[in-house]
Every structure is written in structure tokens, then in C-alpha cells.
């Protein structure tokens, strides 16, 4: 005979199982986020109120209307027309374009130098690898500002005077302490537009041809010299556009006089020192990024390529680098952002970049908040644009699981 006993379960609504609202993680999270948001709003509100009160007490003007006032100062370099009666807005535009020019050249040259140095550090040739190692270990341990001052004060400013200029190309190129003077070519009529159209068409044709060559190689295994053919298109089509539109141009050569040079195009020493310093300094970090990216690829990949008869150059270009780019691109993006931001140190050597021009505008107009806001907006915009482009390129190189 079996005796069974039924045990009634305890109600889940009993006092012991009840969860109070202050122990609920979800509710507690909402409360903490709301408190943090309120604190941020209070801090910014207090800062804005204090700034407005101080501006009112000192009778300072507010707003961006000062950008239409006359600047009244000259700039050593201007990529667009900068007349004597230029406004503050025009001056800031010139400063922004000068910053963009330095960033473009710095990124381009630093990338080339960094890839060469990174590959050289892995070379089996002891001389090449040692030179690359000395370059990396020396340059990356010297502050960027000191490197700028070295190139500007210690190298370019001690060059001879214009009357004793170095002439790498006799009669056409002059190098002295006032800069690099080179021939200036001006296109007239439709020739300039023809060259520009040919360049754009060549780039588009090279991209299309590269995609076709990649698809063909995946389908048949046959290689196509996409790089050299693309380079030929980019160089040949502008020349064809130049010839078709009449080849109308004028050349203005620099002429040396007793005390100075006239004519031609002048590259100011501040620009050269800034680009040199940014290139050498950023190239060091890119070199280490490239070296680590190559080392992340299994050595068995290289052994398999050598077993198939590929040369070292083909192995590196066709197999190792494409796989290493997935590791290289993310930290490389940070270095590209650093080039643009580090260019703001150019104020130390007098290069008229955005910070230099903005500082002059700030001192003359007294519009400190507006000028600083423009600085922040420009650097934020350039950084976001660079990061967006690099993220897009990174996604293209990512491994897609199917």
C-alpha cells in the first residue's frame, strides 16, 4: 500500500519572491542614464550661460558676421585668389586649403615611405633591414615638433641666399633659403579642361579594367598586367586630351637676378619642412603597421607560392600583401587621421594653415568662441570623412563568409 502526499507549490507572489523597483536592473539603468543626461545638460547650460554673461559684460560681439570684415594681413601661400581686401572668411578658406594640401601630400608620401620601410625591415639583406630599423627606432623617438624645427631651422634656413642658389636643373630649378623655385605651366583655352577630363576618364577606365582583370583571373587563372595598363591609361589619356584641345599652354621660368628670383612657382620652405617632418614621422608608424600585417600572414602561404614557382616579388604582391591589408587598414586609418591633426603644429614654423590663420583672425577680431568652433568643425569633418572612406575600403577587403 503506497501513501502519496501532495505538496502545494508556494505562490510566486509571496513576499519573499517580490522584486522591488530599485533592484530591477532595467529600471535602474534608465534612472542612471537619465541622471547622466541631466548632468550633461546642466554642465553645457551652465557653460553657455557663463559664456554669454562674460561676453555681455565685456561688450563682445557674437555670431559669424565678422567673417565678412576685411582681414588686412598677407599670407605666404594661397591656393586661391587672395586679394588685398580679402575678408576673414576668405583667409580662413585659404588656411583650410593649405591644411588640406599638407594632409594630402603627407598621407601620400608617408604611405609610400611606410610600405617601403615596413617591407625593408623584413628583408633578408642585413644592410637593408638594418637601415630600416635605424630609421624606425630613431625617428619615432623624436617628437614631431622638434623634427619640424630641425628641417626648417637646421636645414632649409641655412641654405644659400638666392644669388648662390643650388640648381639641380640648370636654368629651370633653384633651391635656396627662400624656397624651391620651379617652372610654372599655365594652360589656356580648353586645354586644362581636356587634361582634367582625360585624367578622370583614365582613372575610371583603370578601375573598370582592374575589376575585369580580377574577375578574369578568378575565372581562368590567367594574370593580366592590370597595374601597368592602368598606369598607362592614367598617363596617356590626359596627354591625348592635351593634344586634342590644341596643346595651348605657357611656361613661366624662374629668373635669377642679383638679389632675388622672379617668375616661376615658389614652394615655400615652411611647406617643405612640414611635409618632410610629417612624412618621415608618420612613415615610421606605418612601417611598423605594415611589418606586423605581413607577419600576421602564415609563412606557409609564402612556401606554397614558392613551390608553385612564384618569385618573392610576386608572392608579396599577389598573396601576402592582399591578406595583410585586412590587418593593416584599421590602424592605418588612425595614422591618416593623425597626419591631418598633427599638421596643426605648423604654427610653430609659420606655415599659414588653418590654425595659424585662425589665430591671427582671433587676435584681430576677438571672436574666440566662433574661431575655435570653426577649428573644431573643420578637423572633425576631415577626420570623419577620412574615417568613412577608410572604413568603406576596409569593408571591401574584409573576408565574406558564404
Secondary structure, 3 states (H helix, E strand, C coil): CCCCCCCCCCCCCCHHHCCCHHHCHHHHHHHHHHHHHHHHHHHHHHHHHHHHHHHHHCCCCCCCHHHHCECCCCCCCCCCCCCCCCEHHHHHHHHHHHHHHHHHHHHHHHHHHHHHHHHHHCCCCHHHHHHHHHHHHHHCCCCHHHHHHHHHHHHHCCCCCHHHCECCCCCCCEEECCEEEECEEEECCCHHHHHHHHHHHHHHHHHHHHHHHHHHHHHHCCCCCHHHHHHHHHHHHHHHHHHHCCCCEEEECCEECCCCEECCEEECHHHHHHHHHHHHHHHHHHHHHHHHHHHCCCHHHHHHHHHCCCCHHHHHHHHHHHHHHHHHHHHHHHHHHHHHHHHHHHHHHCCCCHHHHHHHHHHHHCCHHHHHHHHHHHHHHHHHHHHHHHHHHHHHHCCCCC
